Amino acid sequence: MREARHIDQLPPLSLYLHFPWCVAKCPYCDFNSYAVHGELPGREYASALITELEQQPAALSERPLVSIFMGGGTPSLFPPGELQRVMDAVRGRFELADDCEITLEANPGALEHSAFKGYRDAGINRLSLGAQSFSDAMLNVLGRVHNSADIFAAFKEARAAGFDNINIDLMYALPEQTLECACADVDAAIELQPEHISYYHMTLEPNTVFYARPPAGLPDEDRAWEIQSAGAASLSAAGYEHYEVSAWGRPGRRSRHNLNYWNYGDYLGLGAGAHGKLTDVSGIRREQRVAHPRSYLQKITTGEQTTTSLVDEQNCVFEFMLNAMRLRNGVSQKQFERYTGLPASWLAPGLAQATARELVEISPAGQMRPTPHGWRFLDDLQAVFLPPAPN
């Protein structure tokens, strides 16, 4: 019989704030986002986030925040003054770690560059620019509202505003993308010398335009691997560390917020459609806010915007390994025990399969990490830990 669950150490806590509006909905995007029609309800929405902050239990607000991430959607559609109000409310409710990383997602074609200084003054210390490609033809296919010149201009003005920690989002395996075009994208990103580059394989996600009507010329698996390998070589040569399957950082510049996700840390998610994962001595629960902004704003005053569910032991094992195996160096079995309250014996069946298939290696100290083969076929590795299907 397996040992009982006991959680005696809470993991680090992050805060995610979701801003659900964009100038236009991209055909590949499955995030909870909506095209702006009419005037952006910036002040009303910021006030709703502040109300949610005030609704959080005192025990949660006693835990320091290691990171804050403002994602979307396009948070940079909101004027600095509204984000300043939200940040003031966060600081009034939570203690921030001395080195708290505070990130704002920004699309180069969906912000006034003069706002960069206002965002910096609000305490935001990291930007994530959604470049996706430096090819104007590719940007047009992807439905982006910016061009390559906008990326360079936004990056320059962000630096001038004092941002010394910037991420560039870049996608590959795009429609009709050649190896030469993909390499040119990586070279252009490196030329800007950002501190971090997120290099993602474009996938066709359900409930997107591209999923319903796939674009022509998508690279097959072999060509996508060739593109990814060439990009990886260029990023490594430029001094970026490949520490997570889609993340490259200069030394000391890894994304703390995303690392907390991948290490199975806790995060409070506020805003329309936001998800959260929170731990206490009794277990782990998932939270989800109502998705549509109108419904979210209607329900916020009564506190009815959130649904909650407990994570059972089998799903806890799967969730932990789903995240941890994205990391090149993996995590320790001791961390699994601390953050889940479960003994390492819960990992044994999945680890036995994964090691037999040479997807995972385990050090004498109990460090679990994906092999190069396991990292390439990450879906196969993660599937090993799926909970058994119900009878």
N, C-alpha and C positions, 0 to 999 in steps of 0.2 A: 504494500500500500504506500502511496506517495505521501510525503510529509505535508503538513498543513502550511498554509500561506501566512507569512508574517512580515509586515513592512515596518521597519524601525528607522529608516533613513529616507527623507524626502529628497527627490532629485532637484537639480536647479530649476528655476522658474523663469520663463520668458513670457512676453506679451506680444500677441499678434493683433493688429488693428486692420480691419478690412474696409476698403473704400471701393464700392461696387460699380462705379461709372467709368466709361471710356468715351472717347470721341466717336469711335466706331468699333464694332465687334469684329475681331479678326477671325477668318474662316477656320483656323486651326485651334482656337482657344476654347477650352472646356471649363475655364474658371467661372465663378459666379460674378459675371459682369454684364452690364447693360449699356447700350449706347445712350448718350445724353440727348434728351428731347426737350427743348426749352431751356429754362434756367436751372443750373445746378443748385440743388437745395443744400448748399454747403454749410450754412450756419445751423439749419435744422438737424442735419446729420451729425455734425460735430457735437451738438448739444445732446443728441441721443447717445453717442459714445461716452460722453461725460456722465450721463445718467447711468449707463451700464457700469461704469467704473464705480460709481457710488453704491451700486447694488451688490457689489462683491462682499463676501463675508470677511469679517475682521481677521480671522485666522489666515486667510489667503494673503491679505494685504500686509501681513507681518513678514512675509517671505520676500527677500530682495530680488529685484529683477536683474538678470544677467544680460538680457538683450530685449530690444523692442524692434518690431518690424511692421512698417506700414506698407501693406500690399494691396493688390486689387485685381481687376480694375486699374485705375490710374490715379493714385493718390496725389500726383502733382497737378491734377486739375483743381485741387483745393488751394485757396490762397494761404500764404504763410500765416496770416493772423488766425485762421481757424485751426490750423495745426498747432499753433502756439497755445491756443486755449486748451486743446486736448492734452498737450504735453504738460501744461501747468496742472491740469487735473490728475494726470498720472503721477506727477511728483507729489501732489497733495495726498494721494492715496497709498502710494507704494514708496518704499526705499529703493533707490537705484544703486546697483553696485558701482564702485568707483570707476571701473573701466567699462561701464555698460555701453554696449554697441547699439546705436539707434539708427536704423536704416529706413530710407524712403525710396520706394520704387518710383522711377520717373521715365516717361517716354519722351524721347527727344522732340517729337512733333506735337506734344500735348502739354506744354508748359511755357510760361513766360520765363525766359532765361534770367531776367532781372530778379525773379523770385528766389534764385539760389541763395542769395545772401540772407533773405528772410527765413528760409528753411534752416540755414546754418545758425542764425540767431535764436531759433526756436529750440536749439539743442540737438538737432539731427546731425550726426557725425559720420554717416556713411550713406552713399548714394548707390543705387542699382539702376543703371541705364539700360532700357530694353532696346538695344540696337537690333538684334536678331540677324542682320546681314548688313554688309557695306555695299552690296550691289543694288542699285536702284531698280533694276529689272526684278530681282528677287523680292525686294521690299514691296513692289507693286503686286506681285503674285500673292504675297502673304497678307495683303490688305492693310499694310502699315500706313500711318498718316505722316510719316517723315521720310526724308531721303538721306543719303549718306552725308551730305554737307551738314545737315541738322545734327548728326551725331557728333561730328568734329566740333561744331560750334558749341553744342551743349557741354561737351567734355571740357573745352577750354574755359567756358564761363564758370563751370563748377569748380575748377581748380582756382580760378581767380577769386571765387567766393570763399575759399579756404578749405574746401573738401580735399583731404589727403588720404581718403579711403573710398575708392570707387570700384564698383563691380560693373563689368560689361556682360550682358546676356547675349549669347550668340547661339544660333541653331545651325545644324548641318543635316545632310540627307534631305535637302529641299527639292521641290519639283524641278526637273531638268538641270539640277546642279552638277557641274563637272568637278573633277578633282581640282583643276586649276582655279575654278571660281571659289571653291571651299577653302583652298589654301590662301587665296587672296583675302578672304574674310578674316582668317586667323592672323595673317600678317598685318592687316589694318588695325585689328584690335591690339596686337602687341605694340604697334607703332605708337599708340596712345599711352602706353605704359601704365595701365590701370593696376591697382593692387590685387585685383581678383578678376578672373574670367570664368563665367559659367558657360560650359560648352555642351549643349543639349542635342540629342537626336530628335528630330521632329517626328512625332507619332500621330497617327490618326485616332483621335479620341471620340468615343460615342457622343452623340448630341452636339456635333460640330458640323459645319458646312462641308469641310473636307472629308469627314467620315461618310456623309450621305452621298457626296459627289467627289470621289477622290481625284485630285489633280493628275494630269498626265506626267509621265517621266519621273516618277518617284524612284530613287535608287533601290536596287535589290540589296539583299543582305550583304553580299560580297562587296559591292561597290560602297555601301555605307561603311563597312569595316575598313576599307581602303582609305576613305575620306577621314574617318575617325583616327586611324593610325597616323596618317600624315599630319593631322592637326595636333595630335598628342606629341609627335616628335618636335614640331615647331615650338609648342608651348614649353616643353621640357628644356629645349635648347635656349629659350629666352629666360629661364630661371624660375618658371612656375612649377609648383609642387602639385602633383596629381593626387590629392588626398581623399577625394570622394569621386564616385563614378562619373559625375558631371561637373566637378568643381576643381578649379586650379587657382592656387593662391601663391603670392610671394611669401617668403618666410615671415611668420608672425602675422599674416593677414588672412588667415582662414576665416570663413564666415562663422562667427560665434553663434548666431541665431540658428543657422541650419545645423551646426554641429550639435546643438542641444536637441533638435529633432532626432538626428541620426543616432545620438547616444541614449535615446528614450527618456529625455528630460521632460519636464512638465511645461505646458504652455496654456495660457489663458487666451482664448480667441474671442474678440469682441467685434461687432459689426454684422451686417447682413450676410448670412451664409457662413460665418466664421465657425471653424471647428476648434475644439480645445481638448486637452488631455490633462487631467488633474489627479493627484495622488494624495491620500491621507492614510491614516493608520488602518482604516478598514478596507482599503483596496484602491483600485484605479477606475476612474469613470471618464467617459467621453461626453462632451457637450457639443451641441450644434445649434446655431442661431437660425431662425427662420430666414429663408434665402432671399425672397423678393424685398427690395428696399422699401416699398410702400407698406407691405405687411409688417416688416421690421419696425418701421417708424410708428405704426399704429399700435403695436403691442408693447413698445418699450416702456411706457409709463406704468403698465400693470405688471411688468416683469414676466410676461408670458411668452417672450421671444425665444426661450431656450428649452430644448429637450435634452434629457440626460439618460445615459445607459451605462451599466457596469461592464467592465471588461473581464470576461471569465478567464480561467487559467490557460486554456488552450489558445485562445485568441491573444492572450498576453504574450505567450511564447512566440507566436507568429508575428505579432506587431514588433516585438523587440528585434527579432532577427531580420525582418523586412527592412528595418532601418539600419541596423548595425552592419549588415553585410554590404552596405553601400560604401563603407569606409575601407580604404586600402589596408589600414592596420587593424581593422576590426575592433573588438572590445573583449574584455575579460569576462570569464564566467562569474567572478566575484561581483562585477558590476550588474550582471543579470540578476543575481541574488538580491543585491541592495535595492535596485530600482523596481523590481517586480514583487519582492517578498516571497519568491518561489525558490526552492532549492535547485541547484544545477542539474539534478537528476531529471528535471522536466525537459532539459535540452537533449538528453541522451539519445532518444530514438532518431531525431532528426540529424544530429551530428554523426551518428553511425552511418546513416545513408549518405550524407554529404561527404564524409571522408572516404567512404568506399568508392564514390564516384569522382574523387579527387577535385571536389568543389571547394573544400574547406581544409585548412590545416590548423592544428591545435598545438600550442607550445607547451612545454613541461609545466609552465606556470599557469596554464589555463587560458591563454589568450587565443581567441577564435578569430581567424581572419580568412577572407576568401583567397583562394589560389588565383593565379592569373587566368586559369581556365574558368574558375567560378565567377570571376569578375566579368569576363567576357559574356558568359551565359548566366547572367545574374537572375533572370526570371526562373531558370531551372533551379538555381540554388535556393531562392526564396520559397519556391513551391514545395520544397522538401518539408518545410515547417508549417504548411497549411494545416489547420485543424481537420480532423477526419470528418467526412460528410455525414450528416445526421441520417439515422436509419429511417 
